[in-house]
Amino acid sequence: MYKEILNYQEKEREMIKIEKELGASSERQRLLRAKKFLNDFDKIESMNTRAQNLTIEFNKINGKIADLAKQLSEYDNMSGSSNGADEQNYFIKKVSQLDEKITSAEVDLAQVTTDINEHVKYFEDYKKKVKMAKDEFGEYKNKYDELKQSRQPEITDIQNLLSEIEGKIESDLFVRYKNIRSKKIFPALVPLSGENCGHCRMELAMNRISEIKDKKIIECEDCGRLIYIQE
């Protein structure tokens, strides 16, 4: 009753083994690494936001310096036509205050300029890394495609055997098997081990033991696998 579905499962095991070997290959890993780097949109968005913020800050400080310089020029002009020592001292004080504000703003501007230059350098380095990642992606995509192609004859043989064996399996049993496999469970069919499920080791109740002896194949209530009695 279950000889053919066991054969089917063994062929699926061979297919899974090939898929795992392909997935674990250095070609596949290098390809995924390059793809992950190229798809790091959060990184790109972060760099764009940083550049925008630096530009806004640079323009803001530049505008502040321009306004202060304009005020300074006005006070310089007024100080030349001041009336009396008190007025002259007032202008001198205002000019001194504006000088300090301009100096402070220039320090801030110098820091922002440094930050901009560092960000530009970081962006240039990132562009180089993007180019390298694109080259690596192209190289290892080709290598991975070649590797998959080299395994294709094996895969095709197994696929053909699976189709052939499927035609020999009782339809209801095959539906149950495929339903379990759709949940990424493997193996889907396991032997009874004493009075336990051959996979999760859950002990079966006596009525379930009787059921498996009668129906030959039952479903484990714990792990969901099909359990059969070995002949």
C-alpha positions in Angstrom: 0.0 0.0 0.0 2.8 2.4 0.8 5.7 1.0 -1.0 5.3 3.4 -3.9 4.8 6.5 -1.8 7.9 5.6 0.1 9.8 5.4 -3.2 8.3 8.8 -4.0 9.5 10.3 -0.8 13.0 8.9 -1.3 13.1 10.6 -4.7 11.9 13.8 -3.1 14.7 13.4 -0.5 17.2 13.3 -3.4 15.6 16.5 -4.9 15.8 18.3 -1.6 19.4 17.3 -1.2 20.3 18.8 -4.5 18.3 22.0 -3.7 20.1 22.3 -0.4 23.5 21.8 -2.1 22.7 24.5 -4.6 21.4 26.8 -1.9 24.5 26.4 0.2 26.9 26.7 -2.7 29.4 29.6 -2.5 28.1 30.8 -5.9 24.6 31.2 -4.4 25.8 32.8 -1.2 27.9 35.4 -3.0 25.0 36.1 -5.3 22.7 36.7 -2.4 25.2 38.9 -0.6 25.6 41.1 -3.6 21.8 41.2 -4.1 21.2 42.2 -0.5 23.7 45.0 -0.7 22.1 46.3 -4.0 18.6 46.1 -2.5 19.5 48.0 0.7 17.1 50.8 0.0 17.1 51.9 3.7 20.8 52.7 3.3 20.2 54.8 0.2 17.3 56.6 1.8 19.4 57.3 4.9 22.2 58.8 2.8 19.7 61.0 0.8 18.1 62.2 4.0 21.5 63.0 5.5 22.5 65.0 2.4 19.3 66.9 2.4 19.7 67.8 6.1 23.3 69.0 5.6 22.3 71.1 2.6 19.4 72.8 4.6 21.8 73.4 7.5 24.5 74.8 5.2 22.1 77.2 3.5 20.6 78.2 6.9 24.0 79.2 8.4 25.0 80.9 5.2 21.9 83.0 5.2 22.5 83.8 8.9 26.0 85.0 8.2 24.8 87.1 5.3 22.1 88.8 7.5 24.7 89.4 10.3 27.2 90.8 7.7 24.5 93.2 6.4 23.7 94.4 9.9 27.4 94.8 10.6 27.8 97.0 7.5 24.9 99.2 8.5 26.3 99.8 12.0 29.7 100.5 10.5 28.2 103.1 8.3 26.2 104.6 11.2 29.2 104.7 13.6 30.9 107.1 11.2 28.2 109.7 11.7 27.5 109.1 15.4 26.8 112.1 17.7 28.7 111.9 20.9 30.7 109.4 22.8 27.6 107.5 24.1 26.3 106.8 20.7 29.7 105.9 19.4 30.2 103.4 22.3 26.7 101.9 21.4 27.7 101.3 17.8 31.1 99.9 18.9 29.3 97.5 21.3 26.8 96.4 18.6 29.6 95.8 16.0 31.5 93.7 18.6 28.4 91.6 19.3 27.8 91.1 15.6 31.4 90.1 15.1 31.1 87.5 17.8 27.9 86.1 16.2 29.5 86.0 12.8 32.6 84.2 14.2 30.3 81.6 15.9 28.3 81.1 12.8 31.4 80.7 10.7 32.6 78.0 13.1 29.2 76.2 12.7 29.5 76.6 8.9 33.0 75.1 8.9 31.7 72.1 10.8 28.8 71.6 8.4 31.2 72.0 5.5 33.4 69.3 7.0 30.4 67.0 7.5 29.4 67.6 3.9 32.9 66.7 2.6 32.9 63.6 4.7 29.4 62.6 3.4 30.5 63.2 -0.1 33.5 61.0 0.4 31.3 58.3 2.1 28.9 58.5 -0.9 31.8 58.2 -3.4 33.0 55.1 -1.5 29.5 53.7 -1.5 29.2 54.2 -5.3 32.4 52.2 -5.7 31.0 49.5 -3.5 27.8 49.5 -5.6 29.8 49.0 -8.8 31.7 46.2 -7.2 28.4 44.6 -6.0 26.9 44.9 -9.4 30.0 43.2 -10.9 29.9 40.5 -8.3 26.1 40.0 -8.8 26.6 39.5 -12.6 29.6 37.2 -12.1 28.0 35.0 -9.5 24.6 34.9 -11.2 26.3 33.5 -14.2 28.3 31.0 -12.1 25.2 30.0 -10.2 23.2 29.5 -13.4 26.0 27.4 -14.7 26.0 25.3 -11.5 22.2 24.8 -11.7 22.5 23.8 -15.3 25.2 21.2 -14.4 22.7 19.7 -12.0 19.7 19.9 -14.3 20.1 16.4 -15.8 19.8 14.9 -12.2 16.8 17.1 -11.5 15.1 16.2 -14.7 15.6 12.4 -14.1 14.2 12.8 -10.6 11.2 14.8 -11.8 10.5 12.1 -14.4 10.7 9.4 -11.8 8.4 11.3 -9.5 5.8 11.7 -12.2 6.1 8.0 -13.0 5.8 6.9 -9.3 2.9 9.3 -8.7 0.8 7.4 -11.2 1.2 4.2 -9.1 0.1 5.8 -5.7 -3.5 5.7 -4.5 -5.0 9.1 -5.2 -6.4 9.7 -1.7 -3.1 8.8 0.0 -1.2 11.0 -2.4 -3.5 14.0 -1.7 -2.8 13.5 2.1 0.9 13.3 1.4 1.0 16.4 -0.8 -1.1 18.4 1.8 1.6 17.6 4.4 4.4 18.5 2.0 2.7 21.8 1.2 3.4 22.8 4.9 7.2 22.3 4.2 7.1 19.1 6.4 9.7 16.4 5.4 9.7 13.5 5.7 5.9 13.4 5.5 5.8 9.6 5.9 7.5 8.0 8.9 7.5 4.5 10.4 5.9 3.5 13.7 8.7 3.0 16.3 7.4 0.7 19.0 4.3 2.6 20.0 5.6 6.0 19.1 5.7 8.3 16.1 8.9 7.6 14.2 9.6 11.4 14.0 8.4 13.3 17.0 8.4 10.2 19.3 4.9 10.9 20.6 3.4 7.8 22.2 0.3 6.6 20.4 -2.8 5.6 22.4 -4.0 2.0 22.2 -6.9 2.9 19.9 -4.5 4.6 17.6 -2.3 1.6 17.6 -5.3 -0.5 16.6 -6.2 2.0 14.0 -2.8 1.9 12.4 -2.9 -1.9 12.4 -6.2 -1.7 10.6 -5.7 1.2 8.3 -2.0 0.8 7.9 -1.4 4.6 7.7 -2.6 7.2 10.2 -1.7 10.8 10.8 0.3 11.8 13.9 -1.8 14.1 16.1 1.4 15.9 17.3 3.6 16.5 14.2 1.0 15.9 11.5 3.1 13.3 9.7 1.7 10.1 8.2 2.7 7.0 10.2 2.9 3.5 8.8 3.9 0.1 10.1 7.0 -1.4 8.6 6.5 -4.8 7.0 
